């Protein structure tokens, strides 16, 4: 059982990380990670019915790309069905398969090469449109190339270019995050919470993933819509929601692997206990949900009933943003590493109604303002 001590002043005792099978005798605490979620964020369809077939096809596709047996084995542990099926519950079959390929290739590529600084995004829209293959393409590039060719059939050159630029921007932020992590590993010095949060928002991937919603409709929202300051803020909030959820739910995994996590960074920076650090991040997450709803309602009021696709897009961004956290709460990638605090297993819970005060005792403290999202 590994122990994590973020700071002598942060923890009065020991936080332990252990596999669930070794903790059967311990009680569970569902009050520390309690997300308060408005009901409209959860899709009435719990999981896409085509998700399991999509998972099977993704694994076959990775094998056809020449991924190593170790990489394929890693992908089998992703829970691809949940990864695509919960955030995108209503996609038709072919779009479910394509989105599953897109998400899973991205996750595997990030795990294997991007986080280790061994690769970078190299495909431009013009390359795809002129059928010019960049030199030195890897098996992962081959997968991206195939997907971009499929997108080019049904989407405009501008849409394809926007997607490629979003992936390049993500890659640049991911490299910066990897260098920050490397610096922490070598020096033991934590980055500032604000910097780490900014990078997590930039690298969680929703800026590019949101394009998959438009792909599902076979409709392209105007560039002017995406450039609108309110819409840009909505997309930043979507990234914050997914990023904060990921940090909270991957705390055990990151601690076991001795990786940076916003929970431990906040514990170190503020000199606080784990329950207070988690509570602050959960509040930031829930405040982002509330701000998103306010802004989304304003966008719908401004667009009127003449633009139903905008209302649908805003709703599907909700389903995807929360869906990734719902997936993380059950995916073996994360549940294999349980966090034990003061002899109790910390378990996440999503409350789709205003929780009773007894469910969330820390809520009696002064409100916490989202610091920078």
C-alpha positions as a Markdown table, in Angstrom:
| # | Residue | x | y | z |
|---|---|---|---|---|
| 1 | Unk | 0.0 | 0.0 | 0.0 |
| 2 | Unk | 1.6 | 3.3 | -1.2 |
| 3 | Unk | 1.5 | 6.4 | 1.0 |
| 4 | Unk | 1.4 | 10.0 | -0.2 |
| 5 | Unk | 2.5 | 12.9 | 2.0 |
| 6 | Unk | 2.0 | 16.1 | -0.1 |
| 7 | Unk | 3.3 | 18.4 | 2.7 |
| 8 | Unk | 4.0 | 18.0 | 6.4 |
| 9 | Unk | 1.5 | 20.7 | 7.1 |
| 10 | Unk | -1.1 | 19.4 | 4.7 |
| 11 | Unk | -1.8 | 15.9 | 6.1 |
| 12 | Unk | -2.0 | 15.0 | 9.7 |
| 13 | Unk | -1.7 | 11.3 | 9.1 |
| 14 | Unk | -1.5 | 9.2 | 5.9 |
| 15 | Unk | -3.4 | 9.0 | 2.7 |
| 16 | Unk | -3.1 | 5.5 | 1.3 |
| 17 | Unk | -3.6 | 4.2 | -2.3 |
| 18 | Unk | -4.5 | 0.6 | -2.7 |
| 19 | Unk | -6.4 | -1.8 | -5.1 |
| 20 | Unk | -10.0 | -2.3 | -4.2 |
| 21 | Unk | -9.7 | -6.0 | -3.6 |
| 22 | Unk | -7.4 | -5.3 | -0.6 |
| 23 | Unk | -9.9 | -3.0 | 1.0 |
| 24 | Unk | -13.1 | -5.1 | 1.3 |
| 25 | Unk | -13.3 | -4.7 | 5.1 |
| 26 | Unk | -13.2 | -0.9 | 5.0 |
| 27 | Unk | -16.2 | 1.4 | 5.1 |
| 28 | Unk | -16.9 | 3.8 | 2.3 |
| 29 | Unk | -17.2 | 7.6 | 2.5 |
| 30 | Unk | -19.4 | 9.2 | -0.2 |
| 31 | Unk | -19.5 | 12.7 | 1.3 |
| 32 | Unk | -16.0 | 13.8 | 0.3 |
| 33 | Unk | -16.4 | 13.6 | -3.5 |
| 34 | Unk | -20.1 | 14.7 | -3.9 |
| 35 | Unk | -20.8 | 16.4 | -7.2 |
| 36 | Unk | -24.0 | 18.4 | -7.1 |
| 37 | Unk | -25.4 | 18.2 | -10.7 |
| 38 | Unk | -28.5 | 19.8 | -12.2 |
| 39 | Unk | -30.7 | 17.0 | -13.6 |
| 40 | Unk | -30.6 | 18.3 | -17.1 |
| 41 | Unk | -26.9 | 17.4 | -17.3 |
| 42 | Unk | -27.6 | 13.7 | -17.4 |
| 43 | Unk | -28.8 | 12.0 | -20.5 |
| 44 | Unk | -32.0 | 9.9 | -20.2 |
| 45 | Unk | -30.0 | 7.3 | -22.3 |
| 46 | Unk | -27.4 | 6.0 | -19.9 |
| 47 | Unk | -25.2 | 4.4 | -22.5 |
| 48 | Unk | -25.1 | 4.3 | -26.3 |
| 49 | Unk | -26.5 | 0.9 | -27.4 |
| 50 | Unk | -23.8 | 0.6 | -30.1 |
| 51 | Unk | -20.9 | 1.2 | -27.7 |
| 52 | Unk | -19.8 | -2.4 | -27.2 |
| 53 | Unk | -19.6 | -3.1 | -30.9 |
| 54 | Unk | -17.7 | 0.1 | -31.3 |
| 55 | Unk | -15.2 | -1.1 | -28.7 |
| 56 | Unk | -14.7 | -4.3 | -30.5 |
| 57 | Unk | -14.0 | -2.5 | -33.8 |
| 58 | Unk | -11.7 | 0.0 | -32.1 |
| 59 | Unk | -9.5 | -2.9 | -30.9 |
| 60 | Unk | -9.5 | -4.5 | -34.3 |
| 61 | Unk | -8.5 | -1.1 | -35.8 |
| 62 | Unk | -5.6 | -0.6 | -33.5 |
| 63 | Unk | -4.3 | -4.1 | -34.5 |
| 64 | Unk | -4.7 | -3.2 | -38.2 |
| 65 | Unk | -2.7 | 0.1 | -37.6 |
| 66 | Unk | 0.2 | -2.0 | -36.3 |
| 67 | Unk | -0.1 | -1.1 | -32.6 |
| 68 | Unk | 2.1 | -3.3 | -30.4 |
| 69 | Unk | 0.5 | -6.1 | -28.3 |
| 70 | Unk | 1.2 | -4.0 | -25.2 |
| 71 | Unk | -0.6 | -1.0 | -26.7 |
| 72 | Unk | -3.6 | -3.1 | -27.7 |
| 73 | Unk | -3.7 | -4.6 | -24.3 |
| 74 | Unk | -3.6 | -1.1 | -22.8 |
| 75 | Unk | -6.5 | -0.1 | -25.0 |
| 76 | Unk | -8.5 | -3.1 | -23.9 |
| 77 | Unk | -8.4 | -1.7 | -20.4 |
| 78 | Unk | -9.8 | 1.7 | -21.4 |
| 79 | Unk | -13.4 | 0.6 | -21.3 |
| 80 | Unk | -13.9 | 2.1 | -24.7 |
| 81 | Unk | -17.6 | 1.3 | -24.6 |
| 82 | Unk | -18.1 | 3.5 | -21.6 |
| 83 | Unk | -15.6 | 6.1 | -23.0 |
| 84 | Unk | -17.8 | 6.8 | -26.0 |
| 85 | Unk | -21.1 | 5.4 | -24.9 |
| 86 | Unk | -21.7 | 7.6 | -21.8 |
| 87 | Unk | -20.6 | 11.0 | -23.2 |
| 88 | Unk | -22.2 | 10.4 | -26.6 |
| 89 | Unk | -25.3 | 8.3 | -25.8 |
| 90 | Unk | -27.4 | 9.1 | -28.9 |
| 91 | Unk | -25.0 | 8.8 | -31.8 |
| 92 | Unk | -26.0 | 6.5 | -34.6 |
| 93 | Unk | -23.9 | 3.4 | -35.2 |
| 94 | Unk | -21.4 | 4.6 | -37.8 |
| 95 | Unk | -20.8 | 7.9 | -35.8 |
| 96 | Unk | -20.4 | 5.9 | -32.6 |
| 97 | Unk | -17.7 | 3.8 | -34.1 |
| 98 | Unk | -15.9 | 6.8 | -35.6 |
| 99 | Unk | -16.1 | 8.8 | -32.4 |
| 100 | Unk | -14.9 | 5.8 | -30.4 |
| 101 | Unk | -11.9 | 5.6 | -32.7 |
| 102 | Unk | -11.2 | 9.3 | -32.4 |
| 103 | Unk | -11.3 | 9.3 | -28.6 |
| 104 | Unk | -9.5 | 6.0 | -28.1 |
| 105 | Unk | -6.7 | 6.8 | -30.5 |
| 106 | Unk | -6.2 | 10.1 | -28.8 |
| 107 | Unk | -6.0 | 8.5 | -25.3 |
| 108 | Unk | -3.6 | 5.8 | -26.4 |
| 109 | Unk | -1.4 | 8.2 | -28.4 |
| 110 | Unk | -1.3 | 10.6 | -25.4 |
| 111 | Unk | -0.4 | 7.8 | -23.0 |
| 112 | Unk | 2.2 | 6.2 | -25.2 |
| 113 | Unk | 3.9 | 9.0 | -27.0 |
| 114 | Unk | 2.7 | 12.6 | -26.2 |
| 115 | Unk | 3.2 | 12.5 | -22.5 |
| 116 | Unk | 6.7 | 11.0 | -23.0 |
| 117 | Unk | 7.5 | 13.8 | -25.5 |
| 118 | Unk | 8.1 | 11.2 | -28.2 |
| 119 | Unk | 5.6 | 12.5 | -30.8 |
| 120 | Unk | 3.6 | 15.5 | -32.0 |
| 121 | Unk | 0.7 | 16.4 | -34.2 |
| 122 | Unk | 1.8 | 16.6 | -37.8 |
| 123 | Unk | -1.3 | 16.5 | -40.0 |
| 124 | Unk | -2.6 | 19.6 | -41.6 |
| 125 | Unk | -6.0 | 20.0 | -43.4 |
| 126 | Unk | -4.3 | 20.9 | -46.7 |
| 127 | Unk | -2.3 | 17.6 | -46.5 |
| 128 | Unk | -5.6 | 15.6 | -46.2 |
| 129 | Unk | -7.3 | 17.6 | -49.0 |
| 130 | Unk | -4.4 | 17.2 | -51.4 |
| 131 | Unk | -3.6 | 13.7 | -50.3 |
| 132 | Unk | -0.1 | 14.6 | -49.3 |
| 133 | Unk | 1.1 | 12.3 | -46.6 |
| 134 | Unk | 3.6 | 13.9 | -44.2 |
| 135 | Unk | 7.0 | 12.2 | -43.8 |
| 136 | Unk | 7.7 | 10.0 | -40.9 |
| 137 | Unk | 4.1 | 9.0 | -40.1 |
| 138 | Unk | 3.7 | 6.6 | -37.2 |
| 139 | Unk | 1.0 | 4.1 | -36.6 |
| 140 | Unk | -0.8 | 6.8 | -34.6 |
| 141 | Unk | -0.5 | 9.3 | -37.5 |
| 142 | Unk | -1.9 | 6.6 | -39.8 |
| 143 | Unk | -5.0 | 6.4 | -37.6 |
| 144 | Unk | -5.4 | 10.2 | -37.5 |
| 145 | Unk | -4.9 | 10.3 | -41.3 |
| 146 | Unk | -7.7 | 7.8 | -41.8 |
| 147 | Unk | -10.1 | 9.7 | -39.5 |
| 148 | Unk | -9.3 | 13.0 | -41.1 |
| 149 | Unk | -9.9 | 11.6 | -44.6 |
| 150 | Unk | -13.4 | 10.4 | -43.4 |
| 151 | Unk | -14.1 | 13.8 | -41.9 |
| 152 | Unk | -13.1 | 15.5 | -45.2 |
| 153 | Unk | -15.8 | 13.6 | -47.1 |
| 154 | Unk | -18.7 | 15.2 | -45.2 |
| 155 | Unk | -17.2 | 18.5 | -43.9 |
| 156 | Unk | -15.9 | 21.7 | -45.3 |
| 157 | Unk | -12.2 | 22.5 | -45.6 |
| 158 | Unk | -12.6 | 25.2 | -43.0 |
| 159 | Unk | -14.2 | 22.8 | -40.5 |
| 160 | Unk | -11.4 | 20.3 | -41.1 |
| 161 | Unk | -8.7 | 23.0 | -40.7 |
| 162 | Unk | -10.4 | 24.1 | -37.4 |
| 163 | Unk | -10.2 | 20.6 | -36.1 |
| 164 | Unk | -6.6 | 20.1 | -37.0 |
| 165 | Unk | -5.7 | 23.5 | -35.5 |
| 166 | Unk | -7.5 | 22.5 | -32.3 |
| 167 | Unk | -5.4 | 19.3 | -32.2 |
| 168 | Unk | -2.2 | 21.3 | -32.7 |
| 169 | Unk | -3.1 | 23.7 | -30.0 |
| 170 | Unk | -3.9 | 20.8 | -27.7 |
| 171 | Unk | -0.5 | 19.2 | -28.5 |
| 172 | Unk | 1.4 | 22.3 | -27.7 |
| 173 | Unk | -0.3 | 22.5 | -24.3 |
| 174 | Unk | 0.2 | 18.8 | -23.7 |
| 175 | Unk | 4.0 | 19.2 | -24.3 |
| 176 | Unk | 4.1 | 22.2 | -21.9 |
| 177 | Unk | 2.2 | 20.1 | -19.3 |
| 178 | Unk | 4.6 | 17.1 | -19.8 |
| 179 | Unk | 7.6 | 19.4 | -19.3 |
| 180 | Unk | 6.0 | 20.8 | -16.1 |
| 181 | Unk | 5.5 | 17.2 | -14.9 |
| 182 | Unk | 9.0 | 16.3 | -15.8 |
| 183 | Unk | 10.3 | 19.3 | -13.8 |
| 184 | Unk | 8.2 | 18.3 | -10.8 |
| 185 | Unk | 9.5 | 14.7 | -11.0 |
| 186 | Unk | 13.2 | 15.9 | -11.2 |
| 187 | Unk | 13.0 | 18.6 | -8.6 |
| 188 | Unk | 10.1 | 17.7 | -6.3 |
| 189 | Unk | 8.9 | 21.3 | -6.6 |
| 190 | Unk | 5.2 | 21.7 | -7.2 |
| 191 | Unk | 4.0 | 24.2 | -9.9 |
| 192 | Unk | 1.5 | 26.8 | -8.9 |
| 193 | Unk | -2.1 | 25.7 | -8.7 |
| 194 | Unk | -3.2 | 28.4 | -11.1 |
| 195 | Unk | -0.7 | 27.3 | -13.8 |
| 196 | Unk | -1.5 | 23.7 | -13.4 |
| 197 | Unk | -5.2 | 24.4 | -13.6 |
| 198 | Unk | -4.8 | 26.5 | -16.8 |
| 199 | Unk | -2.8 | 23.7 | -18.4 |
| 200 | Unk | -5.4 | 21.0 | -17.3 |
| 201 | Unk | -8.2 | 23.1 | -18.9 |
| 202 | Unk | -6.1 | 23.3 | -22.1 |
| 203 | Unk | -5.1 | 19.6 | -22.3 |
| 204 | Unk | -8.3 | 17.9 | -21.2 |
| 205 | Unk | -9.4 | 17.9 | -24.8 |
| 206 | Unk | -12.9 | 19.3 | -25.0 |
| 207 | Unk | -12.0 | 22.1 | -27.4 |
| 208 | Unk | -11.4 | 19.5 | -30.1 |
| 209 | Unk | -13.8 | 16.9 | -28.9 |
| 210 | Unk | -16.7 | 19.3 | -29.2 |
| 211 | Unk | -16.3 | 19.0 | -33.0 |
| 212 | Unk | -17.5 | 15.5 | -32.7 |
| 213 | Unk | -20.9 | 16.8 | -31.8 |
| 214 | Unk | -21.1 | 18.7 | -35.0 |
| 215 | Unk | -19.9 | 15.7 | -36.9 |
| 216 | Unk | -22.8 | 13.8 | -35.3 |
| 217 | Unk | -25.3 | 16.2 | -36.9 |
| 218 | Unk | -23.5 | 16.5 | -40.3 |
| 219 | Unk | -24.0 | 20.2 | -39.6 |
| 220 | Unk | -21.3 | 22.9 | -39.2 |
| 221 | Unk | -22.1 | 25.8 | -36.9 |
| 222 | Unk | -20.8 | 29.1 | -38.3 |
| 223 | Unk | -17.3 | 30.2 | -37.3 |
| 224 | Unk | -18.9 | 33.4 | -36.1 |
| 225 | Unk | -20.9 | 31.3 | -33.5 |
| 226 | Unk | -17.7 | 29.6 | -32.3 |
| 227 | Unk | -15.9 | 33.0 | -32.1 |
| 228 | Unk | -18.6 | 34.6 | -30.0 |
| 229 | Unk | -17.2 | 35.5 | -26.5 |
| 230 | Unk | -20.1 | 33.8 | -24.7 |
| 231 | Unk | -19.7 | 30.6 | -26.7 |
| 232 | Unk | -15.9 | 30.7 | -26.2 |
| 233 | Unk | -16.6 | 30.9 | -22.5 |
| 234 | Unk | -19.0 | 28.0 | -22.7 |
| 235 | Unk | -16.3 | 25.9 | -24.3 |
| 236 | Unk | -13.8 | 26.9 | -21.6 |
| 237 | Unk | -16.3 | 25.9 | -19.0 |
| 238 | Unk | -16.8 | 22.5 | -20.7 |
| 239 | Unk | -13.0 | 22.0 | -20.5 |
| 240 | Unk | -13.0 | 23.1 | -16.9 |
| 241 | Unk | -15.8 | 20.7 | -16.0 |
| 242 | Unk | -14.2 | 17.7 | -17.6 |
| 243 | Unk | -10.7 | 18.7 | -16.3 |
| 244 | Unk | -11.7 | 19.2 | -12.7 |
| 245 | Unk | -13.7 | 16.0 | -12.7 |
| 246 | Unk | -10.7 | 14.2 | -14.2 |
| 247 | Unk | -8.3 | 15.5 | -11.5 |
| 248 | Unk | -10.6 | 14.6 | -8.7 |
| 249 | Unk | -11.4 | 11.1 | -10.0 |
| 250 | Unk | -7.9 | 10.3 | -11.0 |
| 251 | Unk | -6.3 | 11.4 | -7.8 |
| 252 | Unk | -5.7 | 7.8 | -6.7 |
| 253 | Unk | -4.2 | 6.8 | -10.1 |
| 254 | Unk | -2.0 | 9.9 | -10.2 |
| 255 | Unk | -0.8 | 9.4 | -6.6 |
| 256 | Unk | 0.1 | 5.8 | -7.2 |
| 257 | Unk | 2.1 | 6.8 | -10.3 |
| 258 | Unk | 3.6 | 9.8 | -8.5 |
| 259 | Unk | 2.1 | 12.2 | -11.0 |
| 260 | Unk | 1.0 | 15.8 | -10.5 |
| 261 | Unk | -2.7 | 16.2 | -9.6 |
| 262 | Unk | -4.6 | 19.4 | -8.7 |
| 263 | Unk | -5.7 | 17.9 | -5.4 |
| 264 | Unk | -2.2 | 17.3 | -4.1 |
| 265 | Unk | -1.0 | 20.6 | -5.5 |
| 266 | Unk | -3.7 | 22.5 | -3.7 |
| 267 | Unk | -3.0 | 20.5 | -0.5 |
| 268 | Unk | 0.6 | 21.5 | -0.8 |
| 269 | Unk | 0.0 | 25.1 | -1.8 |
| 270 | Unk | -2.6 | 25.9 | 0.8 |
| 271 | Unk | -1.5 | 23.5 | 3.6 |
| 272 | Unk | -4.9 | 21.9 | 3.8 |
| 273 | Unk | -6.3 | 18.4 | 4.3 |
| 274 | Unk | -7.4 | 16.2 | 1.5 |
| 275 | Unk | -11.1 | 16.6 | 2.2 |
| 276 | Unk | -10.9 | 20.4 | 2.0 |
| 277 | Unk | -8.8 | 20.3 | -1.2 |
| 278 | Unk | -11.3 | 18.0 | -2.8 |
| 279 | Unk | -14.2 | 20.1 | -1.6 |
| 280 | Unk | -12.7 | 23.2 | -3.2 |
| 281 | Unk | -12.3 | 21.4 | -6.5 |
| 282 | Unk | -15.8 | 19.9 | -6.4 |
| 283 | Unk | -17.2 | 23.4 | -5.7 |
| 284 | Unk | -15.2 | 24.8 | -8.7 |
| 285 | Unk | -16.7 | 22.0 | -10.8 |
| 286 | Unk | -20.2 | 22.7 | -9.7 |
| 287 | Unk | -19.9 | 26.4 | -10.1 |
| 288 | Unk | -18.8 | 25.8 | -13.7 |
| 289 | Unk | -22.0 | 23.8 | -14.2 |
| 290 | Unk | -24.1 | 26.7 | -12.9 |
| 291 | Unk | -22.3 | 29.3 | -15.0 |
| 292 | Unk | -22.6 | 27.1 | -18.1 |
| 293 | Unk | -26.4 | 26.9 | -17.6 |
| 294 | Unk | -26.7 | 30.6 | -17.1 |
| 295 | Unk | -24.8 | 31.4 | -20.3 |
| 296 | Unk | -26.4 | 28.6 | -22.3 |
| 297 | Unk | -29.8 | 29.8 | -21.4 |
| 298 | Unk | -28.8 | 33.3 | -22.5 |
| 299 | Unk | -27.5 | 32.0 | -25.8 |
| 300 | Unk | -30.8 | 30.2 | -26.5 |
| 301 | Unk | -32.8 | 33.3 | -25.6 |
| 302 | Unk | -30.7 | 35.4 | -28.0 |
| 303 | Unk | -31.0 | 32.9 | -30.8 |
| 304 | Unk | -34.7 | 32.2 | -30.4 |
| 305 | Unk | -36.6 | 29.2 | -31.6 |
| 306 | Unk | -35.3 | 29.6 | -35.2 |
| 307 | Unk | -32.0 | 27.9 | -34.2 |
| 308 | Unk | -32.9 | 24.6 | -32.6 |
| 309 | Unk | -29.6 | 23.1 | -33.5 |
| 310 | Unk | -27.9 | 25.6 | -31.1 |
| 311 | Unk | -30.0 | 24.4 | -28.2 |
| 312 | Unk | -29.3 | 20.8 | -29.2 |
| 313 | Unk | -25.5 | 21.5 | -29.4 |
| 314 | Unk | -25.5 | 23.2 | -26.0 |
| 315 | Unk | -27.4 | 20.2 | -24.5 |
| 316 | Unk | -25.1 | 17.7 | -26.1 |
| 317 | Unk | -22.0 | 19.5 | -24.7 |
| 318 | Unk | -23.6 | 19.1 | -21.3 |
| 319 | Unk | -24.1 | 15.3 | -21.8 |
| 320 | Unk | -20.5 | 14.9 | -23.1 |
| 321 | Unk | -18.9 | 17.1 | -20.3 |
| 322 | Unk | -20.6 | 15.2 | -17.5 |
| 323 | Unk | -20.4 | 11.9 | -19.3 |
| 324 | Unk | -16.6 | 11.8 | -19.2 |
| 325 | Unk | -16.7 | 12.2 | -15.4 |
| 326 | Unk | -19.4 | 9.5 | -15.1 |
| 327 | Unk | -17.1 | 7.2 | -17.2 |
| 328 | Unk | -14.1 | 8.0 | -15.1 |
| 329 | Unk | -16.0 | 7.2 | -11.9 |
| 330 | Unk | -16.4 | 3.6 | -13.1 |
| 331 | Unk | -13.6 | 3.0 | -15.6 |
| 332 | Unk | -10.9 | 0.4 | -14.5 |
| 333 | Unk | -8.2 | 2.9 | -15.5 |
| 334 | Unk | -9.2 | 4.9 | -12.4 |
| 335 | Unk | -11.1 | 2.6 | -10.0 |
| 336 | Unk | -8.0 | 0.3 | -9.8 |
| 337 | Unk | -6.5 | 2.9 | -7.4 |
| 338 | Unk | -8.7 | 3.6 | -4.3 |
| 339 | Unk | -7.9 | 6.5 | -2.0 |
| 340 | Unk | -8.1 | 5.7 | 1.8 |
| 341 | Unk | -8.3 | 8.6 | 4.2 |
| 342 | Unk | -8.5 | 8.0 | 8.0 |
| 343 | Unk | -9.4 | 4.4 | 7.4 |
| 344 | Unk | -12.3 | 5.0 | 5.0 |
| 345 | Unk | -12.4 | 4.6 | 1.2 |
| 346 | Unk | -13.2 | 7.8 | -0.6 |
| 347 | Unk | -15.9 | 7.0 | -3.2 |
| 348 | Unk | -17.3 | 9.6 | -5.7 |
| 349 | Unk | -21.0 | 10.3 | -5.9 |
| 350 | Unk | -23.1 | 12.3 | -8.3 |
| 351 | Unk | -26.2 | 13.9 | -6.7 |
| 352 | Unk | -28.7 | 15.0 | -9.3 |
| 353 | Unk | -30.8 | 17.0 | -6.9 |
| 354 | Unk | -29.9 | 19.5 | -4.2 |
| 355 | Unk | -28.2 | 17.4 | -1.5 |
| 356 | Unk | -29.2 | 17.4 | 2.1 |
| 357 | Unk | -26.8 | 19.3 | 4.4 |
| 358 | Unk | -25.8 | 16.1 | 6.1 |
| 359 | Unk | -24.6 | 14.7 | 2.7 |
| 360 | Unk | -22.0 | 17.4 | 2.4 |
| 361 | Unk | -20.8 | 18.7 | 5.8 |
| 362 | Unk | -18.0 | 20.9 | 4.4 |
| 363 | Unk | -20.6 | 22.9 | 2.6 |
| 364 | Unk | -21.2 | 24.9 | 5.8 |
| 365 | Unk | -17.9 | 26.7 | 5.2 |
| 366 | Unk | -17.7 | 30.0 | 3.4 |
| 367 | Unk | -18.3 | 29.8 | -0.4 |
| 368 | Unk | -15.2 | 29.3 | -2.6 |
| 369 | Unk | -14.9 | 31.4 | -5.8 |
| 370 | Unk | -13.7 | 29.7 | -8.9 |
| 371 | Unk | -10.1 | 31.0 | -9.1 |
| 372 | Unk | -9.4 | 31.0 | -12.7 |
| 373 | Unk | -11.2 | 29.0 | -15.3 |
